[in-house]
Amino acid sequence: MKPSRLDFSLASRLVNIAPFHVMELAKMATELERQGRHIIHMGIGEPDFTAPPTVIEAATRAMTDGRLQYTAAVGIPPLRQAISEHYRRVYGLDVAPERIIVTAGASAALLLACAALVEDGAEVLMPDPSYPCNRHFVAAFDGKARLVPSGPAERFQLSDAMVREHWSGATRGVLLASPSNPTGTSIEHDELAKIVATVRSKQGFTIVDEIYQGLTYDGDPFSALSLGDDIVVINSFSKYFNMTGWRLGWLVVPPALVPQIEKLAQNLFICPSTVAQHAAVACFAPEALAIYEERKAEFKRRRDFIVPALKELGFKVPVTPDGAFYVYADCSALSDDADRLTIEMLNEAGVVLVPGLDFGPHTAHQYIRLSYATSLDNLKEAVDRLQRFFAARR
């Protein structure tokens, strides 16, 4: 049956929202698997771990007890309190539970933040490369993401000098991620403090995506919330807490912004998943936290294996990732087209990697992103396959 023709016009903002190429590669990989091929997935950024038993048990109890009705739009009090205590325990910060808005994933948190802060024509600075959905969240509210080319010298992040240089009359704020997808790099504390001070002096907003903050391997982790209560911080239960499909995250906002975000959440989402919220309270139990720390150590072991292995294959890794579970690798010594190379590696070696195409034009054809959110055995097998793949091309 042919798809029906639309007899109405679509919103013009759709022109500014591009397809997510990582998902296109995933579809290609699925088709190869359907044909009987064994594919090693290092494309999508999803932990291969799932929620610990205590979290599953908490979800089961909530369902058995019938705690399935709508909750407050900002989340259940025990979860907001648990997140507040998490900031105190890990970062030494007093973040009032009232400032914490539980959301339907970090994506909902970013949508709520942009709905509250971005207006028609507002410009938001972010680095190129960066997570593609971030610029689309801005575009969804008729703002304009201004991608600032960033390279190894800046750790693929915005610097204070770059913010000062590129701030214009239309700029209203910055959207940062630390650690970042796709690069796995963080913004150093002193540099982030300078950025915040500059944005504050221009009466702009600072949004910091910290969904990978729990997966920081080098040095002591810190939250941007330490730099003032006027910063908007995004976090999630998907990455460190291994709950991707549960669709649960949170937003920390300035006290004055809470009623505005609550109003938006009531209208746009009603509330986050009730079952997921009750389950997530158990994430902060000591036995669950011990499991998460063991898994974090395993991610670090994988990073420490794959970075030198990529270099031996001929990739350049100009900045060693200090967080998340990604490596952003320069493939220019191996190919002049990262997109074509990733398709060839998929079809010929059965390994899924992602080209820089998704993450901004500055690094589109020179870099690939590798996710090491898979087993060490899979990583070793992928390296063996790629060694044979590149050997056959010489």
C-alpha positions in Angstrom: 0.0 0.0 0.0 1.4 3.4 -1.0 1.7 6.0 1.7 -1.1 8.6 1.4 -0.3 12.1 0.2 -0.5 14.9 2.7 -3.1 17.5 1.8 -1.8 19.9 4.4 1.5 21.7 4.8 4.1 20.7 7.4 5.8 23.1 9.9 8.8 24.9 8.3 11.0 24.0 11.3 11.2 20.4 10.0 13.6 21.7 7.4 16.2 22.4 10.1 16.0 18.9 11.6 18.2 16.4 9.9 17.9 12.6 10.2 20.0 10.8 12.9 22.6 8.9 10.8 23.6 6.6 13.7 20.0 5.2 13.5 20.4 4.7 9.7 23.5 2.7 10.2 21.7 0.7 12.9 19.0 -0.2 10.4 21.6 -1.3 7.9 23.2 -3.5 10.6 19.9 -5.0 11.5 19.3 -6.0 7.8 22.7 -7.7 7.7 21.9 -9.6 10.9 18.6 -10.6 9.3 20.7 -12.1 6.5 22.7 -14.2 9.0 25.7 -11.9 9.5 27.3 -11.4 13.0 27.6 -7.7 13.6 29.5 -6.0 16.5 27.7 -2.8 17.5 29.8 0.1 18.6 27.5 2.8 17.2 24.6 3.6 19.6 25.6 4.9 23.0 23.7 2.5 25.2 25.3 0.6 28.1 25.3 -3.2 27.7 24.5 -3.4 31.4 20.9 -3.2 32.6 19.3 -2.1 35.9 20.6 -4.0 39.0 18.3 -6.5 40.8 17.4 -4.0 43.6 16.0 -1.6 40.9 14.0 -4.3 39.2 12.6 -5.4 42.6 11.6 -1.9 43.4 9.7 -1.6 40.0 8.0 -5.0 40.7 6.9 -3.8 44.2 5.5 -0.6 42.7 3.4 -2.6 40.2 2.3 -5.2 42.7 1.3 -2.5 45.2 -0.7 -0.7 42.5 1.4 2.5 42.7 0.7 3.3 39.0 -1.3 6.5 39.0 -0.1 9.9 37.8 2.5 11.6 40.0 3.2 15.2 40.4 4.6 16.7 37.2 7.9 17.4 39.0 8.3 13.9 40.3 7.8 11.9 43.5 9.3 13.5 46.7 11.4 10.4 47.6 13.2 10.5 44.3 13.8 14.2 44.3 15.2 13.8 47.9 17.4 10.9 46.8 18.8 12.9 44.0 19.5 15.8 46.3 21.3 13.5 48.7 23.3 12.1 45.8 24.6 15.6 45.0 25.6 16.0 48.6 27.3 12.6 48.9 29.2 12.7 45.5 29.9 16.4 44.9 29.5 17.9 48.4 26.7 20.2 47.1 23.5 21.2 48.8 20.9 21.1 46.1 17.4 21.6 47.4 15.0 18.8 46.3 12.6 21.6 45.3 15.0 22.6 42.5 15.0 19.1 41.1 12.5 18.3 38.3 12.2 14.6 37.4 11.6 14.2 33.7 10.8 11.6 31.0 14.5 11.2 30.2 17.2 13.7 29.6 15.5 14.5 26.3 12.4 15.8 28.0 14.6 17.8 30.4 16.3 19.5 27.5 13.0 20.1 25.8 11.6 21.7 29.0 14.8 23.8 29.4 14.6 25.0 25.8 10.9 25.7 26.0 11.5 27.9 29.0 14.6 29.7 27.7 14.6 29.7 23.9 12.4 32.0 21.9 12.0 32.8 18.2 15.3 33.7 16.7 17.3 33.2 19.9 20.8 32.0 19.2 22.4 29.3 21.4 26.1 28.6 21.2 27.4 25.0 21.3 30.5 23.3 20.1 30.9 21.5 16.7 31.1 18.5 17.3 28.2 18.0 19.7 25.2 15.7 20.2 22.9 16.4 17.2 19.7 16.4 19.1 20.8 19.4 21.2 20.7 21.6 18.2 17.3 20.2 17.2 15.9 20.9 20.7 16.8 24.5 20.1 15.3 24.4 16.6 12.0 22.9 18.0 11.4 26.2 19.7 12.4 28.3 16.7 15.8 29.2 18.1 19.1 28.8 16.2 21.9 26.6 17.3 25.2 28.3 16.4 27.8 25.6 16.1 31.3 26.9 16.9 34.1 24.7 15.3 36.2 23.1 18.1 39.2 20.9 17.8 41.7 18.9 19.9 43.2 22.1 21.4 39.9 22.9 23.1 39.2 19.2 23.8 36.3 19.5 21.3 34.5 21.8 23.7 33.7 25.5 23.9 36.3 27.7 25.6 35.6 31.0 27.3 37.5 32.8 24.5 35.3 31.1 21.9 32.1 32.2 23.7 33.4 35.8 23.9 34.3 35.7 20.2 31.1 34.3 18.9 28.5 35.9 21.2 26.3 38.2 19.1 23.3 40.4 19.6 21.1 37.5 19.0 22.9 35.1 21.4 20.9 34.2 24.5 23.0 31.4 26.0 25.2 28.3 25.7 24.4 24.6 25.7 27.3 22.5 26.9 27.9 18.8 27.6 30.5 17.6 30.0 31.5 14.8 29.5 30.5 15.1 25.9 28.8 12.9 23.3 30.5 12.3 20.8 34.0 13.0 22.2 34.0 11.7 25.8 35.8 14.8 26.9 35.0 17.2 29.8 35.4 20.9 30.2 38.0 21.6 32.9 36.6 23.3 36.0 38.4 26.6 35.7 37.5 26.9 32.0 33.8 26.2 32.8 33.9 28.8 35.5 35.2 31.4 33.1 32.4 30.5 30.6 29.7 30.7 33.2 31.1 34.1 34.4 31.1 35.4 30.8 27.6 34.2 30.0 26.4 35.6 33.4 27.9 39.0 32.5 25.9 39.0 29.3 22.7 38.0 31.2 22.5 34.8 29.3 21.7 31.3 30.3 24.0 28.3 30.8 22.6 24.8 30.2 25.0 22.0 31.0 24.2 18.4 30.0 25.8 16.2 32.7 24.2 12.8 31.8 27.7 11.2 31.6 29.0 12.9 34.7 28.8 9.7 36.7 31.2 8.1 34.2 34.2 10.2 34.7 37.5 8.3 34.9 40.3 10.8 35.4 40.4 13.2 38.3 37.7 14.2 40.7 34.3 14.7 39.1 32.5 18.0 39.7 29.1 19.4 38.8 28.5 22.8 37.1 26.1 23.4 40.0 29.1 24.2 42.1 29.4 27.4 40.0 26.1 28.9 41.1 22.4 28.3 41.4 21.6 30.1 38.2 22.9 27.2 36.0 20.5 24.7 34.5 21.9 21.2 34.7 20.5 18.1 32.9 21.1 14.5 34.1 19.7 11.1 33.4 19.2 7.5 34.7 20.2 6.1 31.3 24.0 6.1 31.3 25.6 5.7 34.7 22.4 4.1 36.1 22.0 1.8 33.0 18.2 2.5 32.6 18.0 3.6 28.9 14.6 2.3 28.1 13.0 3.4 31.4 13.0 7.0 30.0 13.8 8.9 33.2 16.0 11.9 33.9 16.1 15.1 35.8 16.6 18.8 35.6 18.1 21.1 38.2 17.0 24.7 37.8 17.3 28.1 39.5 14.6 28.4 42.2 12.8 31.2 40.3 12.5 28.9 37.3 10.8 26.0 39.1 7.2 27.1 38.8 7.7 27.9 35.1 9.2 24.5 34.3 6.5 22.8 36.4 3.8 24.5 34.4 5.5 23.4 31.1 5.9 19.8 32.5 2.2 19.6 33.5 1.1 20.6 30.0 3.7 18.8 27.8 4.3 15.5 29.7 1.8 15.3 32.6 4.4 13.3 34.6 7.4 10.9 34.1 6.8 7.2 34.2 5.5 6.3 37.7 7.0 2.8 37.7 10.4 4.1 36.6 10.4 6.8 39.3 9.7 4.3 42.1 12.3 2.0 40.7 14.9 4.8 40.4 14.8 5.5 44.2 16.5 2.1 44.6 19.4 3.3 42.4 20.8 5.1 45.4 20.8 2.2 47.7 24.4 1.2 48.8 24.2 -2.3 47.1 23.1 -0.6 43.8 25.8 2.0 44.0 28.4 -0.6 44.5 27.3 -2.3 41.3 27.4 0.9 39.4 30.9 1.6 40.5 32.1 -1.8 39.5 30.5 -1.2 36.0 32.2 2.2 35.8 35.6 0.5 36.5 34.8 -1.9 33.6 34.1 1.0 31.3 37.5 2.4 32.2 39.1 -0.9 31.4 37.5 -0.9 28.0 38.6 2.6 27.3 42.2 1.8 28.3 42.1 -1.2 25.8 40.4 0.5 22.8 42.3 3.8 22.7 45.7 2.3 22.0 44.2 -0.4 19.8 42.6 2.3 17.6 46.0 4.0 17.3 47.6 0.7 16.2 45.0 0.4 13.5 46.0 3.8 12.1 43.4 6.1 13.7 44.5 9.2 15.5 43.0 9.9 19.0 44.2 13.5 19.6 42.3 13.7 22.9 42.0 10.7 25.3 38.4 10.7 26.5 38.1 11.2 30.2 34.4 10.2 30.5 31.3 8.7 29.0 32.0 5.6 26.7 33.0 7.2 23.4 36.2 7.7 21.5 36.3 10.4 18.8 39.0 9.2 16.4 40.5 10.9 13.4 40.4 8.5 10.4 42.0 10.9 7.8 45.1 8.6 7.5 42.8 5.8 6.5 40.1 7.5 4.4 39.1 10.9 3.1 35.4 10.2 3.8 34.4 9.0 7.3 30.8 8.3 6.1 32.0 5.9 3.3 34.5 4.3 5.6 31.9 3.4 8.3 29.7 1.9 5.6 32.6 -0.2 4.3 33.6 -1.3 7.8 30.0 -2.4 8.4 29.6 -4.3 5.2 33.0 -5.8 5.0 34.1 -6.3 8.6 30.7 -6.4 10.4 31.6 -3.6 12.8 29.3 -0.6 13.4 31.0 2.8 14.0 29.5 6.2 13.4 30.8 9.0 11.1 31.2 12.5 12.3 28.4 13.5 10.0 25.9 13.4 12.8 27.8 15.7 15.1 28.4 18.8 13.0 30.1 19.8 9.7 33.5 20.7 11.2 34.5 17.1 11.8 32.0 15.4 9.5 34.4 13.7 7.1 37.5 13.4 9.2 36.3 11.7 12.4 34.4 8.6 13.5 32.8 7.9 16.9 33.3 4.6 18.6 31.1 3.5 21.6 32.8 1.1 23.9 29.6 0.3 25.7 30.0 -3.3 24.8 32.0 -6.2 26.2 35.8 -6.3 26.2 35.5 -9.6 24.2 33.5 -7.8 21.5 36.0 -4.9 21.4 38.8 -7.4 20.9 37.0 -9.2 18.2 36.1 -5.9 16.5 39.8 -4.9 16.5 40.8 -8.2 15.0 38.2 -7.7 12.2 39.3 -4.2 11.5 43.0 -5.3 11.4 42.0 -7.8 8.6 39.8 -5.2 6.9 42.6 -2.6 6.7 45.2 -5.2 5.8 43.1 -6.2 2.8 43.0 -2.6 1.6 46.8 -2.1 1.5 
